[in-house]
Amino acid sequence: MTSRIPDDSRGPRDQGAAQDQLTGEELAALVDGLAGLPYDGEAVDQRTHALQTAWLATQAGADDELVVAAALHDIGRARPVRAEHPGLPHELAGAEFARRRLSERAAWVIAQHVPAKRYLVATDPAYHALLSRVSIASLKVQGGPMDEREVAEFAAHPLASDAVALRRWDDAAKDPDGPQLPMPALLAAHARCFAAREV
């Protein structure tokens, strides 16, 4: 079933200010804090995975807000975020963090990157073959492919295409030798996001 969080993100490019905007220093510390944190048996740690996902987002031409969301899509696994939201699945913990520190759009996309896998398995016959062994195993725990009602509900959301794009970058960002977005580039994207909201 699609993960549920309070939804104030119906606009396709909602840029409402976060309650407590994340600083660049805090962003760097959060991402660097993922170094060495295992990624469910994948060949990369959480920091490498985060920066590879962000790099893939930039290569796809994603806007700055989506690049930052890509870097932080698994931030619910970070120790400080887990401590703030004990017991929540990582996508919902990350979404609650993003809602408070980034934006509603980032929160929705982060919350939906897990349901987006279920959506793609249900709608793209070639997608399942792209999943890693670990991702296939977690799919079963996450509920398997969406049913027709869930597919329609997910697809109707104006940010569904962002969540699907993030999911595809997420799946591809598991190469220990793959390129990563340099931290200065991520921090610059983050700074531009907040600068744009102040104009």
Disulfide bonds with the S-S distance in Angstrom:
none
